[in-house]
Amino acid sequence: WLVSKGRKEEARKVLAEFHAGGDLESPLVEFEMQEIELALTQEADAISAVSWAELFRTPANRKRTLIAVIVGWFAQWNGVGVVSYYLVLVLNTIGITKVKDQTLINGLLQIFNWLASTFLGAMMVDRLGRRTLFLLSTGGMLVSYIIWTGLTAHFVSSHDESTGRAVVAFIFIFYLFYDIAWTPLLQAYPVEIFPYTLRGRGLSITYISSFTGLIVGNQANPIAMKAITWKYYIVFCCILAVLFVIIWFLFPETKGHTLEEIREVFEGKLDDQDKLARVESAIGEENTEQKGGNAKQVEIAN
């Protein structure tokens, strides 16, 4: 961003501080600056011709746009909306009807969500990668929802208080899995997969999809919860199963790639010029390590 605004010296200082131990003359910093400038130059050549239609012009861009829509929509339609906005209805189905108890659970859940997404989610993104974290999150949500649904069905027939408490526990477990991926990656993943010239529009697509899903959910969820109560959870068990398969086959891993290189994930092999730039960058990184620098790739999605 600094380079795109012409603030190259500031950009160089940032790269030096975080990637080369403060050494402004580091070969790595020089290669990283060249890489960023090259990517911006190539993308700026076509920026005047870029329109919303560009999101659908090539197979790679269509895939990016589809992923952006999926991330935005399913951030609201993976079962989280039922708890986020209709926790009272959920708790009523398991016999927790006192306002004091419902308020306490809601407050604890909000604190838990903040801690899980801020600390655990942030740490796991860098270690596991985006695709792996999405799969772990969605798979965990699916298992939690299945158990939660089964326990609720058992409570309805038995009115066993311990079963109701178990449901509350699995609501927290469900949110733990949601928080580690769908909270931190809702914005980060779409930003990474789009090229510079389409990044703003791509993120807008994610927001549009997310807000559309939110509006639809706010209309559908209370009606469905009132009509079929806990059986509505089965719908989200099915949705989560389908979502897991979609992520498995459609979502690429972006960890370990610079933002300038992620296009290779979608568009195929780099051309000779880009391959040469990557080799030179690797050589620069090796030289910096030999000098004792703390070398890392610029804007690496790790």
Secondary structure, DSSP 8 states (H G I E B T S, - for coil): -TTTTT-HHHHHHHHHHHHSTT-TT-HHHHHHHHHHHHHHHHHHTTGGG--GGGGGTSHHHHHHHHHHHHHHHHTTTTTHHHHHHHHHHHHHHTT---HHHHHHHHHHHHHHHHHIIIIIIHHHHHHH-HHHHHHHHHHHHHHHHHHHHHHHHHHHHH--HHHHHHHHHHHHHHHHHHHHHTTTHHHHHHHHHS-GGGHHHHHHHHHHHHHHHHHHHHHHHHHHHHHHGGGHHHHHHHHHHHHHHHHHHH----TT-BTTTTHHHHH-S--HHHHHHHHHHHHHHHHHHHTT-----TTB--
